[in-house]
Amino acid sequence: MIKVLIVDDSPLLRAVLKAVLEQAGDIQVVGAAKDPYEARDMIKATQPDVLTLDIEMPKMNGLSFLKNLMRLRPMPVVMLSTLTQKGSPETLEALEVGAVDFIAKPMTNVAEQLEAYADILYQKIRTASRARVRAFKPDRDNAEKAASGDTKYRSNNIIAIGASTGGTEALREVLTKLPSNCPPVVITQHIPPVFSASFAQRMDRCCTVSVKEAEDGDVLGEGRVFIAPGDKHLLIAQQGNKLVCHLNDGDKVNRHKPAVDVLFDSLLPVAKQVHAALLTGMGSDGAQGLLRLKEGGANTFAQDEASCVVWGMPRAAVELNAANKVVSLDNMATNLLKSASR
């Protein structure tokens, strides 16, 4: 049984969450706290495996509590977030601090909405219970420095990356190490629509490279990073002598839109110019695409188990022998850049 502690200031939401979670069969709600202070005592008493945590609460907001928790007693946390543009910065900061994942907080018809979200909620709780969490360090060291821009890279080369659960921070680790003259980078991260633009803006502020949410017709270029919108597949297409972004509003692939396999498969015509990596994430999206890229001549990488929050997607790639090399997150940027260098 996965022991879950609910932390939310709404009595109704606490009751509904408890009722829904206990229908899962393998999840036991060991308590429901109305604020972080009550939660602190309940954590000591119940020793939960996973915490569900509301971001907006009285006395101490969820983000402040999360920072203290991940610094003193790191544990898997799933944030209950308002999935709006206004709420996205706080949610992305929660992931940065150490939350494993987040799920929508229903605003109306709470019981009905949560019933609809039940399967997603169960999945996120189960994934969180197996996740690797690390202590939050308020003061980041200087490890996240971009590589020197002195290295020359092969023309028309592309770096392609796929990620899911734990991916926003894994991508930060990679992108902050890329120099301004690196090959173009294209990314599919499983993320809700309103969050992808905020995430791209957040990365753009902390990186040497230019980062943006991909738009139809964007031209790939040196030092430019394009992140798939949260509700569209990102494909790369040849247009004359240029490679451009193409957005597709088709069906979900591997239960996802955007899907990593869609991005990787779109690069097959230029596979020999591709350096692709599959980072932390739940499921197997991207594993088959990575294999096809490898068979087409691409150099392929998978993040190792020890550095993943969730070793799902990279594990699937490793089991398919789709990765030329399995590397730690710390060394992923270095390996991708070395692969693309002259």
C-alpha positions in Angstrom: 0.0 0.0 0.0 1.2 3.5 -0.8 0.6 5.8 2.2 -0.6 9.3 1.2 -1.0 12.4 3.3 -3.3 15.1 1.8 -2.5 18.7 2.6 -5.2 21.2 1.5 -7.0 24.0 3.2 -10.4 23.1 1.6 -12.4 20.6 3.7 -14.4 19.6 0.6 -11.3 18.9 -1.5 -9.7 16.9 1.4 -12.7 14.7 1.6 -13.1 14.2 -2.1 -9.4 13.5 -2.6 -9.5 10.9 0.3 -12.6 9.2 -1.2 -11.1 9.1 -4.7 -7.7 7.9 -3.6 -9.0 5.1 -1.4 -10.9 3.7 -4.4 -7.5 2.8 -6.0 -7.0 -0.3 -4.0 -3.2 0.2 -3.5 -3.4 3.6 -2.0 -4.1 4.4 1.7 -4.8 7.9 2.9 -3.1 8.1 6.3 -4.2 11.7 7.0 -5.5 15.0 5.8 -4.0 18.2 7.0 -5.6 21.7 6.6 -2.3 23.6 6.7 1.5 23.0 6.7 1.7 23.2 10.5 -0.7 20.4 10.9 1.0 18.5 8.1 4.3 18.7 9.8 3.0 16.9 12.8 1.1 14.3 10.7 4.2 13.6 8.6 6.1 12.6 11.8 3.2 10.5 13.1 2.2 8.7 9.9 5.4 8.5 7.8 3.7 8.9 4.4 5.2 7.7 1.2 3.7 10.5 -0.8 2.4 14.0 0.0 -0.3 15.8 -2.1 0.2 19.5 -1.5 -1.9 22.5 -2.4 0.2 25.5 -3.5 -2.1 28.2 -2.1 -2.9 27.9 1.6 -3.2 30.2 4.7 -0.5 30.5 7.4 2.2 29.2 5.1 1.8 28.7 1.4 2.6 25.3 -0.1 5.8 26.5 -1.9 7.4 27.8 1.4 6.4 24.5 3.1 7.8 22.5 0.2 11.2 24.3 0.4 11.4 23.5 4.1 10.3 19.9 3.6 12.7 19.2 0.8 15.6 20.7 2.7 14.9 18.9 6.0 13.0 15.7 5.1 13.0 15.1 1.3 10.0 13.0 0.2 7.9 12.5 -2.9 5.4 15.4 -3.4 2.6 15.8 -6.0 1.5 19.5 -6.1 -2.2 20.4 -6.6 -1.9 23.3 -8.9 -4.2 25.7 -10.7 -3.4 24.9 -14.4 -3.5 28.5 -15.5 -0.9 30.9 -16.9 -1.1 32.7 -13.5 -0.3 29.6 -11.6 2.4 28.2 -13.8 5.4 30.1 -12.3 4.7 28.8 -8.8 4.2 25.2 -10.1 7.4 25.3 -12.1 9.2 26.7 -9.0 7.7 23.8 -7.0 9.3 21.3 -9.5 12.6 23.2 -9.2 12.4 22.9 -5.5 11.9 19.1 -5.7 8.2 18.2 -6.3 7.9 15.1 -8.4 4.9 16.2 -10.4 1.7 18.2 -10.3 -2.0 17.8 -11.2 -4.8 20.2 -11.8 -6.8 21.5 -8.9 -10.5 21.5 -9.9 -12.1 24.9 -9.6 -15.8 23.9 -10.0 -17.7 20.7 -9.7 -14.9 19.3 -7.6 -16.2 15.8 -7.1 -17.1 15.3 -10.7 -13.8 16.7 -12.0 -11.8 14.6 -9.6 -13.6 11.4 -10.7 -12.5 12.2 -14.2 -9.0 12.8 -13.1 -8.9 9.7 -10.9 -6.7 7.5 -13.2 -4.3 10.4 -13.8 -4.2 11.0 -10.0 -3.5 7.3 -9.3 -0.8 7.2 -11.9 1.0 10.3 -10.5 0.8 9.0 -6.9 2.2 5.6 -7.9 5.0 7.2 -10.0 5.8 9.6 -7.1 6.1 6.7 -4.7 8.9 5.2 -6.7 10.6 8.5 -7.6 14.1 9.5 -6.5 14.0 12.7 -4.5 16.9 14.9 -3.5 17.4 17.5 -0.8 16.7 21.1 -1.9 19.7 23.3 -1.8 18.5 27.0 -1.7 21.8 28.3 -3.0 22.7 26.8 -6.3 26.4 26.3 -6.9 28.2 27.4 -10.0 28.1 24.0 -11.7 25.5 25.2 -14.2 27.9 27.2 -16.3 27.7 27.0 -20.1 30.5 25.3 -21.9 33.1 27.4 -23.8 32.0 28.8 -27.1 35.4 28.0 -28.6 34.4 24.5 -29.8 33.3 24.2 -33.4 30.3 22.1 -34.2 29.4 20.3 -37.4 27.0 22.2 -39.6 23.4 21.1 -40.0 23.7 19.0 -36.8 20.7 18.8 -34.4 20.4 17.9 -30.7 17.0 16.3 -30.0 15.8 15.6 -26.4 12.7 13.9 -25.0 11.6 14.0 -21.3 8.6 13.6 -19.0 8.3 13.3 -15.2 11.3 15.1 -13.6 12.2 16.5 -17.0 11.8 20.2 -16.4 14.7 20.2 -14.0 16.7 17.6 -16.0 16.4 19.9 -19.0 17.6 22.9 -16.9 20.7 20.8 -16.0 21.4 20.2 -19.7 20.4 23.6 -21.2 22.3 25.7 -18.8 25.5 24.0 -19.9 25.1 24.7 -23.6 27.2 27.4 -25.2 25.7 30.2 -27.5 27.2 28.5 -30.6 25.8 25.0 -30.0 23.8 23.2 -32.6 20.0 23.9 -32.6 18.1 22.0 -30.0 14.6 20.6 -30.3 12.7 19.3 -27.2 9.5 17.5 -26.4 8.7 17.6 -22.7 5.3 16.2 -21.5 3.8 19.3 -20.0 0.3 21.0 -20.1 -0.3 23.7 -22.7 -0.2 26.8 -20.4 3.0 25.6 -18.8 5.2 25.1 -21.9 5.4 28.8 -22.7 6.2 29.7 -19.1 8.8 26.9 -18.9 10.5 28.1 -22.1 10.6 31.6 -20.8 12.0 30.4 -17.5 14.8 28.5 -19.3 15.5 31.5 -21.6 16.2 33.6 -18.5 18.8 31.2 -17.0 20.5 29.9 -20.2 23.2 31.3 -22.5 21.3 29.8 -25.5 18.0 31.3 -26.7 15.0 29.2 -25.6 11.4 29.6 -26.8 8.2 27.7 -27.3 8.2 26.4 -30.8 6.0 28.0 -33.4 5.1 26.8 -36.8 7.8 27.8 -39.3 10.5 28.6 -36.7 13.9 28.0 -38.4 16.5 25.9 -36.6 19.7 27.8 -36.0 22.9 27.9 -34.0 22.3 28.5 -30.3 18.5 28.3 -30.5 16.3 25.9 -28.5 12.7 25.1 -29.4 10.3 23.4 -26.9 7.2 21.7 -28.1 3.9 23.5 -27.1 2.0 21.5 -24.5 -0.9 20.7 -26.8 0.8 20.1 -30.2 3.3 17.6 -31.6 6.6 19.1 -32.7 8.1 17.8 -36.0 11.1 19.0 -37.9 10.8 19.3 -41.6 13.2 20.2 -44.5 12.3 23.4 -46.2 14.7 24.2 -49.0 18.1 24.2 -47.4 16.7 24.9 -43.9 15.2 22.8 -41.2 12.0 24.3 -39.7 9.6 23.5 -36.9 6.2 22.2 -37.8 3.3 21.9 -35.3 0.8 19.1 -35.6 -2.6 18.9 -33.9 -3.1 15.2 -34.5 -4.1 12.5 -32.2 -2.1 11.5 -29.1 0.8 9.1 -29.6 1.7 6.8 -26.7 -1.0 8.7 -24.8 0.8 12.0 -25.2 0.6 15.2 -27.2 3.3 16.3 -27.7 4.9 12.9 -28.0 8.7 12.3 -28.1 8.3 9.5 -30.7 6.7 12.0 -33.1 9.7 14.4 -32.8 12.3 11.7 -33.1 10.6 10.1 -36.1 10.4 13.4 -37.9 14.2 13.6 -37.8 14.7 10.2 -39.5 15.4 11.8 -42.9 18.4 13.6 -41.4 19.2 11.0 -38.7 23.0 11.0 -39.4 23.0 14.7 -38.3 21.1 14.0 -35.1 22.4 13.6 -31.5 19.4 12.5 -29.5 18.8 11.9 -25.8 16.0 10.4 -23.7 15.8 11.8 -20.2 13.8 11.0 -17.0 10.2 10.2 -17.5 7.4 7.7 -16.9 6.4 5.2 -19.6 8.2 4.4 -22.8 7.5 7.3 -25.1 10.5 8.0 -27.2 12.2 4.6 -26.8 11.1 3.3 -30.2 11.9 6.6 -31.9 15.4 6.6 -30.3 16.0 3.1 -31.7 14.9 4.1 -35.2 17.2 7.2 -35.0 20.1 5.0 -33.9 19.4 2.5 -36.8 19.4 5.5 -39.1 22.8 6.6 -38.0 22.1 9.1 -35.2 24.2 9.1 -32.0 21.8 8.3 -29.2 21.9 8.7 -25.4 19.8 7.6 -22.4 20.0 9.1 -18.9 21.2 6.6 -16.4 19.0 5.2 -13.6 20.9 6.8 -10.7 20.3 10.3 -11.9 16.7 9.9 -13.1 13.7 11.0 -11.0 11.8 8.3 -12.8 13.7 5.7 -14.8 10.9 4.8 -17.2 11.5 6.2 -20.7 15.3 5.8 -20.6 14.9 2.3 -19.2 12.7 1.4 -22.1 15.3 2.7 -24.5 18.1 0.8 -22.7 16.1 -2.4 -22.9 15.6 -1.9 -26.6 19.4 -1.3 -27.0 18.3 2.1 -28.5 21.1 4.1 -26.8 24.7 4.2 -28.0 25.6 5.3 -24.5 24.0 5.6 -21.1 25.2 8.6 -19.2 24.4 10.5 -16.0 22.5 13.8 -16.1 25.6 15.7 -15.0 27.4 14.5 -18.1 24.6 14.6 -20.7 25.3 18.1 -22.1 29.0 17.3 -22.4 28.3 14.1 -24.3 25.8 15.7 -26.7 28.2 18.5 -27.4 31.1 16.2 -27.9 29.1 14.1 -30.3 28.2 17.1 -32.4 31.7 18.7 -32.3 34.0 18.7 -35.3 
